[in-house]
Amino acid sequence: MHHHMLSSELVGERQRSLRREADRGRLLATLRRAARERPAAEASRTDAPPARPVLLRVAGPADAPAVARLAALDSRPVPEGAVLLAELDGTLIAARPLDLHEEPIADPFRHTEEARALLELWERQLLGRRRPRGPVRGSLARNRVVPGGAAAS
């Protein structure tokens, strides 16, 4: 009788072990299938965010033509005053004016959501979270984008 209980226990343990191995095998097969399908799914996505770094910087007078082109793409007026820029591979994709309660502008033909969020975060860091948007004073005010590319004084 004692030997019979031990055999039943061993049989039960072996069954549990086989079930765990089967579950692991199914999980591995699922993971392998997902890994094979993922590159194809990612390649087919047209709205995938860029994997390359976005450069954030303050606009200067020399940036006026690029900002004007971006504003034209976005069907918006050219911002004046201090502007924060986001570039991807040397191309301006978004701009955030700091003066006059102006709205940000972005290239409507590119994925810019993350770049615009970074610009907003940078603006909050520069100006303070609770400060209302208004005229910018200090070092940022000297870096103004002026229509026509003229330097601001």
Sequence and secondary structure as in RCSB ss.txt:
>XXXX:A:sequence
MHHHMLSSELVGERQRSLRREADRGRLLATLRRAARERPAAEASRTDAPPARPVLLRVAGPADAPAVARLAALDS
RPVPEGAVLLAELDGTLIAARPLDLHEEPIADPFRHTEEARALLELWERQLLGRRRPRGPVRGSLARNRVVPGGA
AAS
>XXXX:A:secstr
 HHHHHHHHHHHHHHHHHHHHHHHHHHHHHHHHHHHHHHHHHHH SS    S EEEEE  GGGHHHHHHHHHHTT
     EEEEEEEETTEEEEEEE STT   EE TTS  HHHHHHHHHHHHHHH TTS S    SHHHHSEE GGG 
   
